[in-house]
Amino acid sequence: MRRDVKRGDIFFCFEVDHKCVVGVARAASDGRDTGQGSLVDFCPPRQAVRFGTPLTRHPDLDHILAFTPQRGRGTVQKIDTDEFRRLRLVALRKNPTQAVALRRLLG
């Protein structure tokens, strides 16, 4: 993570207990090594978006490999461009009242 994460990268926040994506935020720093593991800082909460309606594992996250065991079990997973487009569309469709904030954050 310390080599791959760059300031401005987008993170979809997955809540493991409920198996859903609950929001999205940007990295406020590059990834770095703290001596006890990798670390990245995130944007302030006012710049992030907590979904009014989370994206559920089924059917919203179907076909997104980052949310399956096929991609590994790490806490940070890369999302392919086509997967990002799908997540963006699903997030906008399920959270229309947050469209302005989502478009500002996701482009």
Biopython code that builds the backbone (N, CA, C, O; Angstrom):
import numpy as np
from Bio.PDB.StructureBuilder import StructureBuilder

atoms = [
    (1, "MET", "N", (0.825, -1.188, 0.000)),
    (1, "MET", "CA", (0.000, 0.000, 0.000)),
    (1, "MET", "C", (0.868, 1.251, 0.000)),
    (1, "MET", "O", (0.537, 2.230, -0.668)),
    (2, "ARG", "N", (1.956, 1.231, 0.728)),
    (2, "ARG", "CA", (2.769, 2.447, 0.839)),
    (2, "ARG", "C", (3.323, 2.889, -0.501)),
    (2, "ARG", "O", (3.587, 4.076, -0.693)),
    (3, "ARG", "N", (3.506, 1.956, -1.442)),
    (3, "ARG", "CA", (4.026, 2.309, -2.764)),
    (3, "ARG", "C", (2.913, 2.601, -3.768)),
    (3, "ARG", "O", (3.119, 3.356, -4.718)),
    (4, "ASP", "N", (1.754, 2.019, -3.569)),
    (4, "ASP", "CA", (0.686, 2.112, -4.562)),
    (4, "ASP", "C", (-0.283, 3.269, -4.342)),
    (4, "ASP", "O", (-0.817, 3.809, -5.311)),
    (5, "VAL", "N", (-0.521, 3.657, -3.104)),
    (5, "VAL", "CA", (-1.514, 4.693, -2.810)),
    (5, "VAL", "C", (-0.901, 6.074, -3.005)),
    (5, "VAL", "O", (0.172, 6.380, -2.487)),
    (6, "LYS", "N", (-1.616, 6.896, -3.770)),
    (6, "LYS", "CA", (-1.195, 8.276, -4.023)),
    (6, "LYS", "C", (-2.275, 9.237, -3.530)),
    (6, "LYS", "O", (-3.464, 8.920, -3.522)),
    (7, "ARG", "N", (-1.824, 10.407, -3.126)),
    (7, "ARG", "CA", (-2.766, 11.446, -2.694)),
    (7, "ARG", "C", (-3.824, 11.651, -3.781)),
    (7, "ARG", "O", (-3.495, 11.766, -4.961)),
    (8, "GLY", "N", (-5.095, 11.697, -3.374)),
    (8, "GLY", "CA", (-6.195, 11.881, -4.312)),
    (8, "GLY", "C", (-6.855, 10.582, -4.741)),
    (8, "GLY", "O", (-7.939, 10.611, -5.324)),
    (9, "ASP", "N", (-6.226, 9.439, -4.466)),
    (9, "ASP", "CA", (-6.852, 8.156, -4.805)),
    (9, "ASP", "C", (-8.184, 8.027, -4.072)),
    (9, "ASP", "O", (-8.355, 8.555, -2.974)),
    (10, "ILE", "N", (-9.112, 7.326, -4.689)),
    (10, "ILE", "CA", (-10.450, 7.147, -4.131)),
    (10, "ILE", "C", (-10.523, 5.815, -3.402)),
    (10, "ILE", "O", (-10.022, 4.797, -3.880)),
    (11, "PHE", "N", (-11.160, 5.842, -2.230)),
    (11, "PHE", "CA", (-11.379, 4.641, -1.428)),
    (11, "PHE", "C", (-12.869, 4.453, -1.193)),
    (11, "PHE", "O", (-13.546, 5.351, -0.693)),
    (12, "PHE", "N", (-13.375, 3.275, -1.560)),
    (12, "PHE", "CA", (-14.729, 2.888, -1.194)),
    (12, "PHE", "C", (-14.609, 2.172, 0.142)),
    (12, "PHE", "O", (-13.811, 1.245, 0.283)),
    (13, "CYS", "N", (-15.385, 2.590, 1.106)),
    (13, "CYS", "CA", (-15.271, 2.089, 2.479)),
    (13, "CYS", "C", (-16.238, 0.938, 2.697)),
    (13, "CYS", "O", (-17.455, 1.124, 2.710)),
    (14, "PHE", "N", (-15.677, -0.259, 2.869)),
    (14, "PHE", "CA", (-16.451, -1.488, 3.010)),
    (14, "PHE", "C", (-16.572, -1.857, 4.480)),
    (14, "PHE", "O", (-15.568, -1.962, 5.185)),
    (15, "GLU", "N", (-17.795, -2.054, 4.937)),
    (15, "GLU", "CA", (-18.046, -2.463, 6.321)),
    (15, "GLU", "C", (-18.176, -3.979, 6.346)),
    (15, "GLU", "O", (-19.158, -4.533, 5.851)),
    (16, "VAL", "N", (-17.209, -4.632, 6.908)),
    (16, "VAL", "CA", (-17.132, -6.092, 6.868)),
    (16, "VAL", "C", (-18.318, -6.749, 7.567)),
    (16, "VAL", "O", (-18.889, -7.705, 7.042)),
    (17, "ASP", "N", (-18.697, -6.253, 8.741)),
    (17, "ASP", "CA", (-19.780, -6.887, 9.507)),
    (17, "ASP", "C", (-21.088, -6.954, 8.730)),
    (17, "ASP", "O", (-21.820, -7.939, 8.825)),
    (18, "HIS", "N", (-21.381, -5.913, 7.966)),
    (18, "HIS", "CA", (-22.641, -5.874, 7.213)),
    (18, "HIS", "C", (-22.454, -6.168, 5.728)),
    (18, "HIS", "O", (-23.420, -6.193, 4.965)),
    (19, "LYS", "N", (-21.203, -6.390, 5.327)),
    (19, "LYS", "CA", (-20.872, -6.709, 3.933)),
    (19, "LYS", "C", (-21.488, -5.700, 2.956)),
    (19, "LYS", "O", (-22.213, -6.062, 2.029)),
    (20, "CYS", "N", (-21.171, -4.418, 3.201)),
    (20, "CYS", "CA", (-21.671, -3.371, 2.313)),
    (20, "CYS", "C", (-20.671, -2.213, 2.263)),
    (20, "CYS", "O", (-19.857, -2.024, 3.166)),
    (21, "VAL", "N", (-20.765, -1.448, 1.174)),
    (21, "VAL", "CA", (-19.965, -0.234, 1.041)),
    (21, "VAL", "C", (-20.782, 0.899, 1.645)),
    (21, "VAL", "O", (-21.904, 1.164, 1.213)),
    (22, "VAL", "N", (-20.218, 1.562, 2.641)),
    (22, "VAL", "CA", (-20.953, 2.580, 3.376)),
    (22, "VAL", "C", (-20.581, 4.012, 2.993)),
    (22, "VAL", "O", (-21.235, 4.964, 3.418)),
    (23, "GLY", "N", (-19.520, 4.159, 2.184)),
    (23, "GLY", "CA", (-19.136, 5.512, 1.802)),
    (23, "GLY", "C", (-17.912, 5.525, 0.924)),
    (23, "GLY", "O", (-17.395, 4.484, 0.517)),
    (24, "VAL", "N", (-17.461, 6.737, 0.640)),
    (24, "VAL", "CA", (-16.311, 6.932, -0.240)),
    (24, "VAL", "C", (-15.520, 8.145, 0.252)),
    (24, "VAL", "O", (-16.090, 9.134, 0.713)),
    (25, "ALA", "N", (-14.186, 8.043, 0.141)),
    (25, "ALA", "CA", (-13.305, 9.128, 0.579)),
    (25, "ALA", "C", (-12.069, 9.159, -0.312)),
    (25, "ALA", "O", (-11.797, 8.206, -1.043)),
    (26, "ARG", "N", (-11.328, 10.252, -0.246)),
    (26, "ARG", "CA", (-10.067, 10.373, -0.989)),
    (26, "ARG", "C", (-8.887, 10.299, -0.034)),
    (26, "ARG", "O", (-8.982, 10.672, 1.136)),
    (27, "ALA", "N", (-7.775, 9.808, -0.565)),
    (27, "ALA", "CA", (-6.530, 9.801, 0.204)),
    (27, "ALA", "C", (-6.008, 11.233, 0.281)),
    (27, "ALA", "O", (-5.936, 11.932, -0.729)),
    (28, "ALA", "N", (-5.648, 11.659, 1.481)),
    (28, "ALA", "CA", (-5.100, 13.000, 1.677)),
    (28, "ALA", "C", (-3.575, 12.971, 1.684)),
    (28, "ALA", "O", (-2.929, 14.014, 1.780)),
    (29, "SER", "N", (-2.999, 11.765, 1.581)),
    (29, "SER", "CA", (-1.545, 11.637, 1.544)),
    (29, "SER", "C", (-1.179, 10.421, 0.708)),
    (29, "SER", "O", (-2.021, 9.566, 0.432)),
    (30, "ASP", "N", (0.071, 10.353, 0.313)),
    (30, "ASP", "CA", (0.582, 9.130, -0.294)),
    (30, "ASP", "C", (0.672, 8.074, 0.805)),
    (30, "ASP", "O", (0.744, 8.407, 1.988)),
    (31, "GLY", "N", (0.668, 6.807, 0.413)),
    (31, "GLY", "CA", (0.886, 5.744, 1.379)),
    (31, "GLY", "C", (2.311, 5.840, 1.907)),
    (31, "GLY", "O", (3.217, 6.278, 1.199)),
    (32, "ARG", "N", (2.499, 5.432, 3.138)),
    (32, "ARG", "CA", (3.838, 5.490, 3.727)),
    (32, "ARG", "C", (3.990, 4.377, 4.756)),
    (32, "ARG", "O", (3.010, 3.809, 5.237)),
    (33, "ASP", "N", (5.247, 4.084, 5.079)),
    (33, "ASP", "CA", (5.556, 3.071, 6.068)),
    (33, "ASP", "C", (5.795, 3.770, 7.397)),
    (33, "ASP", "O", (6.591, 4.705, 7.476)),
    (34, "THR", "N", (5.113, 3.324, 8.432)),
    (34, "THR", "CA", (5.266, 3.939, 9.757)),
    (34, "THR", "C", (6.248, 3.178, 10.632)),
    (34, "THR", "O", (6.495, 3.569, 11.773)),
    (35, "GLY", "N", (6.809, 2.093, 10.108)),
    (35, "GLY", "CA", (7.668, 1.246, 10.912)),
    (35, "GLY", "C", (6.893, 0.110, 11.558)),
    (35, "GLY", "O", (7.469, -0.907, 11.943)),
    (36, "GLN", "N", (5.574, 0.290, 11.676)),
    (36, "GLN", "CA", (4.701, -0.749, 12.232)),
    (36, "GLN", "C", (3.654, -1.164, 11.214)),
    (36, "GLN", "O", (2.688, -1.845, 11.556)),
    (37, "GLY", "N", (3.837, -0.764, 9.980)),
    (37, "GLY", "CA", (2.892, -1.091, 8.923)),
    (37, "GLY", "C", (2.649, 0.106, 8.030)),
    (37, "GLY", "O", (3.179, 1.193, 8.259)),
    (38, "SER", "N", (1.841, -0.111, 7.015)),
    (38, "SER", "CA", (1.526, 0.949, 6.058)),
    (38, "SER", "C", (0.421, 1.846, 6.591)),
    (38, "SER", "O", (-0.416, 1.424, 7.388)),
    (39, "LEU", "N", (0.435, 3.084, 6.136)),
    (39, "LEU", "CA", (-0.541, 4.063, 6.593)),
    (39, "LEU", "C", (-0.858, 5.024, 5.467)),
    (39, "LEU", "O", (0.007, 5.340, 4.651)),
    (40, "VAL", "N", (-2.097, 5.490, 5.419)),
    (40, "VAL", "CA", (-2.511, 6.551, 4.504)),
    (40, "VAL", "C", (-3.476, 7.451, 5.278)),
    (40, "VAL", "O", (-4.283, 6.962, 6.069)),
    (41, "ASP", "N", (-3.397, 8.741, 5.055)),
    (41, "ASP", "CA", (-4.332, 9.683, 5.665)),
    (41, "ASP", "C", (-5.496, 9.889, 4.705)),
    (41, "ASP", "O", (-5.324, 9.858, 3.486)),
    (42, "PHE", "N", (-6.684, 10.100, 5.270)),
    (42, "PHE", "CA", (-7.868, 10.339, 4.449)),
    (42, "PHE", "C", (-8.327, 11.781, 4.581)),
    (42, "PHE", "O", (-7.964, 12.487, 5.521)),
    (43, "CYS", "N", (-9.134, 12.200, 3.613)),
    (43, "CYS", "CA", (-9.669, 13.558, 3.620)),
    (43, "CYS", "C", (-10.530, 13.764, 4.867)),
    (43, "CYS", "O", (-10.968, 12.794, 5.485)),
    (44, "PRO", "N", (-10.774, 15.016, 5.235)),
    (44, "PRO", "CA", (-11.656, 15.287, 6.381)),
    (44, "PRO", "C", (-13.066, 14.741, 6.103)),
    (44, "PRO", "O", (-13.483, 14.672, 4.947)),
    (45, "PRO", "N", (-13.793, 14.357, 7.147)),
    (45, "PRO", "CA", (-15.141, 13.798, 6.962)),
    (45, "PRO", "C", (-16.076, 14.672, 6.131)),
    (45, "PRO", "O", (-16.925, 14.146, 5.411)),
    (46, "ARG", "N", (-15.940, 15.979, 6.216)),
    (46, "ARG", "CA", (-16.830, 16.864, 5.445)),
    (46, "ARG", "C", (-16.611, 16.739, 3.936)),
    (46, "ARG", "O", (-17.482, 17.114, 3.152)),
    (47, "GLN", "N", (-15.449, 16.211, 3.526)),
    (47, "GLN", "CA", (-15.155, 16.019, 2.108)),
    (47, "GLN", "C", (-15.482, 14.601, 1.633)),
    (47, "GLN", "O", (-15.520, 14.343, 0.430)),
    (48, "ALA", "N", (-15.715, 13.697, 2.560)),
    (48, "ALA", "CA", (-16.077, 12.321, 2.224)),
    (48, "ALA", "C", (-17.596, 12.224, 2.108)),
    (48, "ALA", "O", (-18.308, 13.169, 2.448)),
    (49, "VAL", "N", (-18.084, 11.101, 1.634)),
    (49, "VAL", "CA", (-19.527, 10.885, 1.537)),
    (49, "VAL", "C", (-19.867, 9.568, 2.226)),
    (49, "VAL", "O", (-19.361, 8.511, 1.849)),
    (50, "ARG", "N", (-20.731, 9.640, 3.240)),
    (50, "ARG", "CA", (-21.288, 8.435, 3.866)),
    (50, "ARG", "C", (-22.644, 8.208, 3.201)),
    (50, "ARG", "O", (-23.534, 9.055, 3.276)),
    (51, "PHE", "N", (-22.787, 7.064, 2.554)),
    (51, "PHE", "CA", (-23.997, 6.794, 1.788)),
    (51, "PHE", "C", (-25.233, 6.750, 2.679)),
    (51, "PHE", "O", (-25.226, 6.151, 3.755)),
    (52, "GLY", "N", (-26.295, 7.398, 2.205)),
    (52, "GLY", "CA", (-27.593, 7.274, 2.863)),
    (52, "GLY", "C", (-28.114, 5.851, 2.703)),
    (52, "GLY", "O", (-28.741, 5.298, 3.607)),
    (53, "THR", "N", (-27.846, 5.271, 1.543)),
    (53, "THR", "CA", (-28.215, 3.887, 1.248)),
    (53, "THR", "C", (-26.941, 3.147, 0.848)),
    (53, "THR", "O", (-26.456, 3.314, -0.272)),
    (54, "PRO", "N", (-26.393, 2.329, 1.751)),
    (54, "PRO", "CA", (-25.163, 1.595, 1.440)),
    (54, "PRO", "C", (-25.338, 0.661, 0.242)),
    (54, "PRO", "O", (-26.455, 0.285, -0.111)),
    (55, "LEU", "N", (-24.210, 0.296, -0.374)),
    (55, "LEU", "CA", (-24.211, -0.646, -1.489)),
    (55, "LEU", "C", (-24.014, -2.041, -0.909)),
    (55, "LEU", "O", (-23.005, -2.316, -0.259)),
    (56, "THR", "N", (-24.982, -2.918, -1.149)),
    (56, "THR", "CA", (-24.964, -4.246, -0.555)),
    (56, "THR", "C", (-24.160, -5.232, -1.392)),
    (56, "THR", "O", (-23.967, -5.050, -2.594)),
    (57, "ARG", "N", (-23.701, -6.272, -0.724)),
    (57, "ARG", "CA", (-22.877, -7.290, -1.383)),
    (57, "ARG", "C", (-23.599, -7.875, -2.587)),
    (57, "ARG", "O", (-23.017, -8.009, -3.664)),
    (58, "HIS", "N", (-24.858, -8.222, -2.402)),
    (58, "HIS", "CA", (-25.672, -8.744, -3.506)),
    (58, "HIS", "C", (-26.915, -7.882, -3.607)),
    (58, "HIS", "O", (-27.603, -7.755, -2.595)),
    (59, "PRO", "N", (-27.257, -7.299, -4.693)),
    (59, "PRO", "CA", (-26.655, -7.442, -6.009)),
    (59, "PRO", "C", (-25.668, -6.327, -6.368)),
    (59, "PRO", "O", (-24.989, -6.424, -7.390)),
    (60, "ASP", "N", (-25.572, -5.270, -5.552)),
    (60, "ASP", "CA", (-24.797, -4.080, -5.937)),
    (60, "ASP", "C", (-23.325, -4.350, -6.210)),
    (60, "ASP", "O", (-22.749, -3.757, -7.122)),
    (61, "LEU", "N", (-22.710, -5.234, -5.436)),
    (61, "LEU", "CA", (-21.279, -5.460, -5.554)),
    (61, "LEU", "C", (-20.933, -6.706, -6.358)),
    (61, "LEU", "O", (-19.765, -7.082, -6.453)),
    (62, "ASP", "N", (-21.948, -7.347, -6.939)),
    (62, "ASP", "CA", (-21.683, -8.491, -7.814)),
    (62, "ASP", "C", (-20.767, -8.036, -8.941)),
    (62, "ASP", "O", (-20.898, -6.917, -9.436)),
    (63, "HIS", "N", (-19.862, -8.880, -9.340)),
    (63, "HIS", "CA", (-18.925, -8.626, -10.440)),
    (63, "HIS", "C", (-17.839, -7.607, -10.088)),
    (63, "HIS", "O", (-17.103, -7.167, -10.971)),
    (64, "ILE", "N", (-17.728, -7.228, -8.824)),
    (64, "ILE", "CA", (-16.633, -6.357, -8.392)),
    (64, "ILE", "C", (-15.653, -7.256, -7.632)),
    (64, "ILE", "O", (-15.873, -7.571, -6.463)),
    (65, "LEU", "N", (-14.584, -7.660, -8.296)),
    (65, "LEU", "CA", (-13.657, -8.636, -7.727)),
    (65, "LEU", "C", (-13.022, -8.181, -6.421)),
    (65, "LEU", "O", (-12.651, -9.014, -5.594)),
    (66, "ALA", "N", (-12.891, -6.878, -6.222)),
    (66, "ALA", "CA", (-12.264, -6.375, -5.005)),
    (66, "ALA", "C", (-13.039, -6.773, -3.753)),
    (66, "ALA", "O", (-12.480, -6.779, -2.656)),
    (67, "PHE", "N", (-14.305, -7.102, -3.902)),
    (67, "PHE", "CA", (-15.135, -7.465, -2.754)),
    (67, "PHE", "C", (-15.378, -8.965, -2.676)),
    (67, "PHE", "O", (-16.339, -9.411, -2.050)),
    (68, "THR", "N", (-14.503, -9.745, -3.313)),
    (68, "THR", "CA", (-14.615, -11.199, -3.277)),
    (68, "THR", "C", (-13.293, -11.799, -2.806)),
    (68, "THR", "O", (-12.253, -11.145, -2.883)),
    (69, "PRO", "N", (-13.328, -13.036, -2.322)),
    (69, "PRO", "CA", (-12.076, -13.699, -1.911)),
    (69, "PRO", "C", (-11.116, -13.934, -3.080)),
    (69, "PRO", "O", (-9.935, -14.200, -2.856)),
    (70, "GLN", "N", (-11.597, -13.843, -4.318)),
    (70, "GLN", "CA", (-10.742, -14.064, -5.490)),
    (70, "GLN", "C", (-9.601, -13.052, -5.557)),
    (70, "GLN", "O", (-8.552, -13.361, -6.124)),
    (71, "ARG", "N", (-9.767, -11.880, -5.010)),
    (71, "ARG", "CA", (-8.762, -10.818, -5.055)),
    (71, "ARG", "C", (-7.799, -10.884, -3.893)),
    (71, "ARG", "O", (-6.820, -10.138, -3.864)),
    (72, "GLY", "N", (-8.048, -11.749, -2.945)),
    (72, "GLY", "CA", (-7.191, -11.818, -1.770)),
    (72, "GLY", "C", (-7.934, -11.325, -0.544)),
    (72, "GLY", "O", (-9.108, -10.964, -0.622)),
    (73, "ARG", "N", (-7.252, -11.311, 0.578)),
    (73, "ARG", "CA", (-7.917, -10.974, 1.818)),
    (73, "ARG", "C", (-7.364, -9.700, 2.461)),
    (73, "ARG", "O", (-7.600, -9.458, 3.645)),
    (74, "GLY", "N", (-6.646, -8.898, 1.713)),
    (74, "GLY", "CA", (-6.101, -7.668, 2.261)),
    (74, "GLY", "C", (-7.180, -6.631, 2.522)),
    (74, "GLY", "O", (-8.307, -6.759, 2.043)),
    (75, "THR", "N", (-6.830, -5.608, 3.280)),
    (75, "THR", "CA", (-7.815, -4.580, 3.614)),
    (75, "THR", "C", (-7.948, -3.514, 2.534)),
    (75, "THR", "O", (-8.935, -2.778, 2.510)),
    (76, "VAL", "N", (-6.971, -3.423, 1.648)),
    (76, "VAL", "CA", (-7.032, -2.456, 0.554)),
    (76, "VAL", "C", (-6.873, -3.225, -0.752)),
    (76, "VAL", "O", (-5.904, -3.961, -0.937)),
    (77, "GLN", "N", (-7.833, -3.046, -1.652)),
    (77, "GLN", "CA", (-7.828, -3.748, -2.937)),
    (77, "GLN", "C", (-7.986, -2.738, -4.065)),
    (77, "GLN", "O", (-8.743, -1.774, -3.948)),
    (78, "LYS", "N", (-7.271, -2.965, -5.146)),
    (78, "LYS", "CA", (-7.433, -2.108, -6.326)),
    (78, "LYS", "C", (-8.748, -2.449, -7.013)),
    (78, "LYS", "O", (-9.204, -3.593, -6.987)),
    (79, "ILE", "N", (-9.345, -1.437, -7.627)),
    (79, "ILE", "CA", (-10.574, -1.624, -8.390)),
    (79, "ILE", "C", (-10.270, -1.254, -9.836)),
    (79, "ILE", "O", (-9.738, -0.180, -10.114)),
    (80, "ASP", "N", (-10.610, -2.148, -10.743)),
    (80, "ASP", "CA", (-10.402, -1.889, -12.164)),
    (80, "ASP", "C", (-11.287, -0.741, -12.642)),
    (80, "ASP", "O", (-12.287, -0.413, -12.004)),
    (81, "THR", "N", (-10.918, -0.143, -13.752)),
    (81, "THR", "CA", (-11.651, 1.002, -14.300)),
    (81, "THR", "C", (-13.121, 0.676, -14.543)),
    (81, "THR", "O", (-13.997, 1.470, -14.200)),
    (82, "ASP", "N", (-13.397, -0.490, -15.132)),
    (82, "ASP", "CA", (-14.796, -0.846, -15.395)),
    (82, "ASP", "C", (-15.554, -1.100, -14.091)),
    (82, "ASP", "O", (-16.744, -0.799, -14.003)),
    (83, "GLU", "N", (-14.878, -1.650, -13.075)),
    (83, "GLU", "CA", (-15.510, -1.853, -11.768)),
    (83, "GLU", "C", (-15.804, -0.498, -11.110)),
    (83, "GLU", "O", (-16.848, -0.319, -10.483)),
    (84, "PHE", "N", (-14.884, 0.442, -11.259)),
    (84, "PHE", "CA", (-15.103, 1.779, -10.700)),
    (84, "PHE", "C", (-16.325, 2.431, -11.339)),
    (84, "PHE", "O", (-17.156, 3.014, -10.642)),
    (85, "ARG", "N", (-16.435, 2.335, -12.655)),
    (85, "ARG", "CA", (-17.597, 2.919, -13.351)),
    (85, "ARG", "C", (-18.894, 2.328, -12.830)),
    (85, "ARG", "O", (-19.862, 3.050, -12.589)),
    (86, "ARG", "N", (-18.911, 1.004, -12.655)),
    (86, "ARG", "CA", (-20.116, 0.338, -12.147)),
    (86, "ARG", "C", (-20.427, 0.805, -10.717)),
    (86, "ARG", "O", (-21.578, 1.115, -10.409)),
    (87, "LEU", "N", (-19.433, 0.858, -9.859)),
    (87, "LEU", "CA", (-19.656, 1.321, -8.486)),
    (87, "LEU", "C", (-20.179, 2.751, -8.463)),
    (87, "LEU", "O", (-21.084, 3.070, -7.692)),
    (88, "ARG", "N", (-19.614, 3.610, -9.302)),
    (88, "ARG", "CA", (-20.066, 5.006, -9.377)),
    (88, "ARG", "C", (-21.526, 5.076, -9.774)),
    (88, "ARG", "O", (-22.306, 5.800, -9.155)),
    (89, "LEU", "N", (-21.908, 4.322, -10.810)),
    (89, "LEU", "CA", (-23.304, 4.327, -11.276)),
    (89, "LEU", "C", (-24.258, 3.800, -10.211)),
    (89, "LEU", "O", (-25.322, 4.375, -9.987)),
    (90, "VAL", "N", (-23.882, 2.721, -9.563)),
    (90, "VAL", "CA", (-24.735, 2.137, -8.517)),
    (90, "VAL", "C", (-24.862, 3.109, -7.350)),
    (90, "VAL", "O", (-25.958, 3.302, -6.824)),
    (91, "ALA", "N", (-23.749, 3.726, -6.940)),
    (91, "ALA", "CA", (-23.783, 4.685, -5.831)),
    (91, "ALA", "C", (-24.701, 5.865, -6.160)),
    (91, "ALA", "O", (-25.480, 6.295, -5.309)),
    (92, "LEU", "N", (-24.618, 6.386, -7.378)),
    (92, "LEU", "CA", (-25.479, 7.502, -7.791)),
    (92, "LEU", "C", (-26.946, 7.081, -7.868)),
    (92, "LEU", "O", (-27.832, 7.830, -7.457)),
    (93, "ARG", "N", (-27.200, 5.893, -8.390)),
    (93, "ARG", "CA", (-28.583, 5.412, -8.525)),
    (93, "ARG", "C", (-29.230, 5.190, -7.157)),
    (93, "ARG", "O", (-30.401, 5.514, -6.962)),
    (94, "LYS", "N", (-28.467, 4.636, -6.210)),
    (94, "LYS", "CA", (-29.030, 4.335, -4.889)),
    (94, "LYS", "C", (-29.045, 5.540, -3.954)),
    (94, "LYS", "O", (-29.736, 5.524, -2.935)),
    (95, "ASN", "N", (-28.281, 6.596, -4.295)),
    (95, "ASN", "CA", (-28.184, 7.768, -3.428)),
    (95, "ASN", "C", (-28.377, 9.056, -4.224)),
    (95, "ASN", "O", (-27.485, 9.904, -4.253)),
    (96, "PRO", "N", (-29.533, 9.208, -4.869)),
    (96, "PRO", "CA", (-29.737, 10.378, -5.741)),
    (96, "PRO", "C", (-29.678, 11.720, -5.005)),
    (96, "PRO", "O", (-29.321, 12.734, -5.605)),
    (97, "THR", "N", (-30.018, 11.738, -3.732)),
    (97, "THR", "CA", (-29.962, 13.006, -2.992)),
    (97, "THR", "C", (-28.521, 13.421, -2.677)),
    (97, "THR", "O", (-28.280, 14.551, -2.253)),
    (98, "GLN", "N", (-27.571, 12.516, -2.881)),
    (98, "GLN", "CA", (-26.164, 12.816, -2.644)),
    (98, "GLN", "C", (-25.388, 12.952, -3.953)),
    (98, "GLN", "O", (-24.157, 12.939, -3.955)),
    (99, "ALA", "N", (-26.105, 13.079, -5.054)),
    (99, "ALA", "CA", (-25.474, 13.105, -6.380)),
    (99, "ALA", "C", (-24.438, 14.213, -6.519)),
    (99, "ALA", "O", (-23.365, 13.972, -7.073)),
    (100, "VAL", "N", (-24.721, 15.406, -6.039)),
    (100, "VAL", "CA", (-23.779, 16.522, -6.183)),
    (100, "VAL", "C", (-22.479, 16.202, -5.441)),
    (100, "VAL", "O", (-21.392, 16.366, -5.995)),
    (101, "ALA", "N", (-22.588, 15.751, -4.207)),
    (101, "ALA", "CA", (-21.396, 15.432, -3.416)),
    (101, "ALA", "C", (-20.631, 14.258, -4.034)),
    (101, "ALA", "O", (-19.400, 14.266, -4.062)),
    (102, "LEU", "N", (-21.349, 13.260, -4.522)),
    (102, "LEU", "CA", (-20.696, 12.104, -5.136)),
    (102, "LEU", "C", (-19.972, 12.486, -6.425)),
    (102, "LEU", "O", (-18.846, 12.045, -6.658)),
    (103, "ARG", "N", (-20.606, 13.297, -7.256)),
    (103, "ARG", "CA", (-19.961, 13.723, -8.500)),
    (103, "ARG", "C", (-18.728, 14.581, -8.216)),
    (103, "ARG", "O", (-17.724, 14.488, -8.922)),
    (104, "ARG", "N", (-18.810, 15.407, -7.189)),
    (104, "ARG", "CA", (-17.656, 16.228, -6.814)),
    (104, "ARG", "C", (-16.489, 15.324, -6.383)),
    (104, "ARG", "O", (-15.337, 15.592, -6.726)),
    (105, "LEU", "N", (-16.780, 14.280, -5.649)),
    (105, "LEU", "CA", (-15.740, 13.400, -5.142)),
    (105, "LEU", "C", (-15.260, 12.393, -6.193)),
    (105, "LEU", "O", (-14.064, 12.124, -6.301)),
    (106, "LEU", "N", (-16.187, 11.849, -6.954)),
    (106, "LEU", "CA", (-15.856, 10.778, -7.904)),
    (106, "LEU", "C", (-15.571, 11.263, -9.318)),
    (106, "LEU", "O", (-15.028, 10.522, -10.137)),
    (107, "GLY", "N", (-15.933, 12.485, -9.596)),
    (107, "GLY", "CA", (-15.721, 13.004, -10.954)),
    (107, "GLY", "C", (-16.853, 12.657, -11.879)),
    (107, "GLY", "O", (-16.823, 13.022, -13.054)),
]
sb = StructureBuilder()
sb.init_structure("model")
sb.init_model(0)
sb.init_chain("A")
sb.init_seg("    ")
for serial, (resi, resn, name, xyz) in enumerate(atoms, 1):
    if name == "N":
        sb.init_residue(resn, " ", resi, " ")
    sb.init_atom(name, np.array(xyz, "f"), 0.0, 1.0, " ", f" {name:<3s}", serial, name[0])
structure = sb.get_structure()
